[in-house]
């Protein structure tokens, strides 16, 4: 290409050659940059620049979107296109190599990891935060204490009416609603609450966590099961309150739920393990070239990224947490 430019310049007069020199020099620079940055797999992103897609469990959309906004403000040449989806789809996208980073609530299974390794990949998992599964009810409902055993009985259909758990209740049948049939919340309910027992066929499914909140706020006999991340009251920097349109249930691991042994999913109770419905949030990274997905992972697990987690009401994995007592 350099010989071609020289040939062109030799056949032009002085004024014309200066104009064409600038134009052809620019083409040469762009050509050299593209040759240098483009890899064998056709991807051109670097550790801090380029455009990539990532797959994210929809349960964590508010906090991850805030993380991405800060990351892109810091790295002006980087663009992250998040696909907010259910956990099953997020992991499938990673396995198909359509994304190189997924944020979900479980590590890869033995078979999933081996499937990637058989294609010469080396997937890595990083814990990002500790999250909680929250139970929400309508604001008009005063039955806001429950134990894990009764939650299991409700989810499996062993009990169907409010007065079977709360004898004075007049709300009729339970209307239990999840965000999505393939969500991490449903998997947590089956694996960690019901210990593998199938969920009742009478449970309701929406599409998103926002739809669950909306449904519960309008339905007097509903129980919604969603990620804590969606309940954070952004006006309260102390993380000691939740969204006003619903009521958050206090949960006990004891046989009888009382005000002394039941806890809401506040950050301190997640940190100490007092709240019984907790889960981990992971970054699953499959980035053999160590480019933008790796750069984003470093940011999310850095001091700045973990401080954003802390502010959201979740418990950061690597950031020290300072717990203080607050009197009512």
C-alpha positions in Angstrom: 0.0 0.0 0.0 2.9 2.4 0.7 4.3 1.9 -2.8 0.8 2.7 -4.2 0.8 6.0 -2.2 4.3 6.9 -3.5 3.2 6.2 -7.1 0.2 8.5 -6.7 2.3 11.3 -5.3 4.8 11.2 -8.1 2.1 11.8 -10.7 0.6 14.9 -9.0 1.7 18.5 -8.9 2.8 20.1 -5.6 -0.5 21.5 -4.5 -2.5 18.5 -5.4 0.0 16.2 -3.9 -0.3 17.9 -0.5 -4.0 17.4 -0.4 -3.8 13.8 -1.5 -1.0 13.1 0.9 -3.1 14.0 3.9 -6.0 11.9 2.6 -3.9 8.9 1.8 -1.9 9.2 5.0 -5.1 9.0 7.0 -6.1 5.8 5.1 -2.7 4.3 5.8 -3.0 5.0 9.5 -6.5 3.5 9.7 -5.2 0.5 7.8 -2.3 0.0 10.1 -4.5 0.4 13.2 -7.0 -2.2 11.9 -4.3 -4.7 11.1 -2.8 -4.3 14.6 -6.0 -4.5 16.6 -7.9 -7.1 14.7 -7.4 -10.6 16.1 -7.7 -14.0 14.5 -11.3 -14.4 15.7 -12.3 -11.1 14.1 -12.9 -9.3 17.4 -11.3 -5.8 17.7 -11.9 -4.9 21.4 -9.1 -4.2 23.8 -8.8 -4.2 27.6 -10.4 -0.8 27.7 -12.0 -0.1 24.3 -14.3 -1.5 21.8 -18.0 -2.7 21.9 -19.2 -6.0 23.3 -22.4 -7.7 24.4 -22.8 -9.3 27.8 -25.6 -11.4 29.3 -27.1 -10.4 32.6 -29.6 -12.0 34.9 -32.6 -9.6 34.7 -32.8 -9.7 38.5 -29.8 -7.5 38.7 -30.6 -5.0 36.0 -30.6 -1.8 38.2 -27.3 -2.4 39.8 -25.5 -3.7 36.7 -26.8 -0.8 34.6 -25.4 1.6 37.2 -22.0 -0.2 37.0 -22.0 0.0 33.2 -22.8 3.7 33.2 -19.8 4.4 35.5 -17.5 2.1 33.5 -18.3 3.7 30.2 -17.9 7.2 31.7 -14.4 6.2 32.9 -13.4 4.4 29.6 -14.7 6.6 26.9 -13.8 4.2 24.0 -15.6 1.3 25.6 -19.3 0.3 24.9 -21.1 -2.4 26.8 -24.4 -3.7 25.3 -26.2 -5.7 28.1 -28.7 -8.3 27.3 -31.0 -8.5 30.3 -32.5 -11.9 30.2 -33.3 -15.0 32.4 -30.5 -17.0 33.9 -31.0 -20.0 31.6 -30.6 -17.9 28.5 -27.7 -15.9 29.9 -25.7 -19.1 30.4 -26.7 -20.6 27.1 -25.4 -17.5 25.3 -22.1 -17.9 27.1 -21.9 -21.6 26.2 -22.6 -20.7 22.5 -19.8 -18.1 22.6 -22.3 -15.3 21.6 -21.2 -13.5 24.7 -17.9 -13.7 26.6 -19.2 -12.6 30.0 -22.4 -13.5 31.9 -23.6 -12.2 35.3 -25.7 -14.9 37.0 -26.3 -16.5 40.4 -24.5 -19.7 39.9 -21.1 -21.0 38.7 -21.0 -23.2 35.7 -21.8 -26.9 36.2 -19.2 -29.6 35.7 -20.6 -30.5 32.3 -21.0 -26.8 31.2 -17.4 -26.1 32.1 -16.1 -29.2 30.4 -18.1 -28.3 27.2 -16.2 -25.0 27.0 -12.8 -26.6 27.9 -13.3 -29.2 25.1 -13.3 -26.2 22.7 -10.0 -24.9 24.2 -11.7 -22.3 26.4 -10.8 -21.6 30.0 -13.8 -20.1 31.8 -13.4 -18.4 35.1 -15.8 -17.5 37.9 -15.6 -14.5 40.2 -17.9 -13.7 43.1 -19.4 -10.3 42.7 -21.8 -9.9 45.6 -24.2 -11.5 48.1 -27.9 -11.0 47.2 -31.1 -11.9 48.9 -34.5 -13.3 47.7 -37.3 -11.1 49.0 -40.9 -11.9 49.7 -43.2 -8.9 49.0 -46.9 -8.5 49.8 -49.6 -5.9 49.3 -49.5 -2.8 51.5 -52.9 -3.6 52.9 -51.7 -7.0 54.1 -50.5 -7.0 57.7 -49.2 -10.7 57.7 -45.6 -9.8 57.3 -43.8 -12.5 59.4 -43.2 -16.0 58.1 -40.7 -18.9 58.5 -38.9 -20.8 55.8 -41.0 -24.0 56.4 -44.2 -22.2 55.7 -42.7 -20.6 52.5 -41.8 -24.1 51.4 -45.4 -25.3 52.1 -46.8 -22.4 50.1 -44.5 -22.9 47.1 -45.1 -26.7 46.8 -48.9 -26.3 47.1 -49.1 -28.1 50.5 -51.1 -25.1 51.7 -53.3 -23.0 49.4 -55.0 -20.4 51.6 -53.8 -17.6 53.7 -55.6 -18.8 56.8 -53.7 -22.1 56.8 -50.6 -20.2 57.6 -52.2 -17.1 59.2 -55.3 -18.3 61.0 -57.0 -14.8 61.3 -56.4 -13.9 57.6 -59.4 -13.4 55.3 -57.5 -13.0 52.1 -58.5 -16.3 50.6 -56.1 -18.2 48.3 -52.5 -17.4 47.9 -51.4 -15.8 44.6 -47.7 -16.5 44.4 -45.9 -14.7 41.6 -42.4 -15.0 40.2 -40.6 -13.0 37.6 -40.0 -15.7 34.9 -40.2 -19.5 34.7 -36.5 -19.7 33.7 -35.2 -17.1 36.2 -32.6 -17.6 38.9 -35.3 -16.9 41.5 -37.3 -19.9 40.4 -34.2 -22.1 40.5 -33.4 -20.8 44.0 -36.9 -21.6 45.2 -36.7 -25.2 43.9 -33.1 -25.9 45.0 -32.7 -23.9 48.2 -36.2 -23.5 49.6 -38.0 -26.6 48.4 -35.0 -28.9 48.3 -35.7 -30.2 44.8 -39.5 -30.7 45.2 -41.5 -29.3 42.3 -43.3 -26.1 42.6 -47.1 -25.9 42.7 -48.7 -25.6 39.2 -50.9 -22.8 40.6 -48.0 -20.3 40.8 -48.0 -17.3 38.6 -45.2 -16.1 36.3 -44.7 -12.6 35.0 -41.8 -11.5 32.7 -39.8 -9.1 34.8 -39.3 -8.1 38.4 -41.0 -4.8 37.8 -44.1 -6.7 36.7 -44.0 -8.7 39.9 -43.9 -5.5 42.0 -46.8 -4.0 40.0 -48.9 -7.2 40.3 -48.4 -7.3 44.1 -49.1 -3.6 44.6 -52.5 -4.2 42.9 -53.4 -7.7 44.3 -54.4 -7.9 48.0 -53.7 -11.7 48.4 -50.5 -11.8 46.4 -47.0 -12.8 47.4 -44.1 -11.8 45.1 -40.7 -13.4 45.1 -38.0 -11.3 43.6 -34.4 -10.2 44.0 -33.6 -7.6 46.7 -31.9 -5.4 44.1 -35.3 -4.3 42.8 -36.5 -3.1 46.2 -33.8 -0.5 47.0 -35.3 2.9 47.9 -32.9 5.2 45.9 -33.9 8.1 48.1 -32.6 6.4 51.2 -28.8 6.3 51.3 -28.8 4.3 54.5 -30.4 1.2 52.8 -32.8 0.9 55.6 -36.0 1.2 53.6 -37.6 -0.4 50.5 -40.0 0.7 47.8 -43.1 2.3 49.2 -45.7 0.6 47.0 -45.3 -2.9 48.6 -44.5 -4.4 52.0 -41.4 -6.6 52.5 -41.9 -9.7 54.6 -39.6 -10.6 57.5 -38.4 -14.2 57.3 -37.3 -16.6 60.1 -35.3 -19.8 60.0 -36.9 -20.9 63.3 -40.0 -23.2 63.6 -42.1 -20.2 64.8 -41.6 -16.8 63.3 -41.6 -13.9 65.8 -40.5 -10.3 65.7 -37.3 -11.3 67.5 -36.1 -14.0 65.1 -37.4 -12.7 61.8 -35.4 -10.5 59.5 -35.9 -8.4 56.4 -33.2 -8.5 53.7 -31.3 -5.5 54.9 -27.7 -5.3 54.0 -26.4 -6.0 57.5 -28.6 -9.1 57.8 -27.4 -10.4 54.5 -23.8 -9.8 55.6 -24.2 -11.6 58.9 -26.3 -14.4 57.5 -29.3 -13.6 59.7 -31.6 -13.4 56.7 -32.1 -17.0 55.5 -32.8 -16.5 51.8 -29.4 -15.4 50.5 -27.5 -16.3 47.3 -24.2 -15.3 45.6 -23.9 -13.3 42.4 -21.1 -14.4 40.0 -19.3 -13.1 36.9 -18.7 -16.0 34.5 -15.8 -14.9 32.2 -14.8 -16.7 29.0 -12.3 -14.3 27.4 -9.2 -16.1 26.2 -7.7 -12.9 24.7 -8.0 -10.9 28.0 -9.7 -7.9 26.3 -12.8 -5.8 27.1 -14.7 -8.5 29.1 -11.7 -9.0 31.3 -11.4 -5.2 31.7 -15.0 -5.0 32.8 -14.5 -7.8 35.2 -11.5 -6.0 36.8 -13.7 -2.9 37.2 -16.6 -4.7 38.7 -14.4 -6.4 41.3 -12.3 -3.3 41.9 -12.8 -0.8 44.8 -14.9 1.5 42.7 -17.1 -1.3 41.3 -17.6 -2.8 44.7 -18.6 0.5 46.2 -21.4 0.7 43.7 -22.5 -2.8 45.0 -22.3 -1.5 48.5 -24.5 1.5 47.8 -27.1 -0.7 46.1 -27.9 -2.6 49.3 -26.2 -5.8 48.3 -23.1 -7.1 50.1 -19.9 -6.7 48.0 -17.6 -9.7 47.6 -14.3 -7.8 48.0 -15.1 -4.5 49.5 -14.9 -4.3 53.4 -18.3 -3.7 54.9 -18.7 -1.4 57.9 -21.9 -2.2 59.9 -23.3 0.5 62.2 -26.2 0.4 64.6 -29.1 2.7 63.8 -31.9 3.4 66.3 -35.4 3.8 65.1 
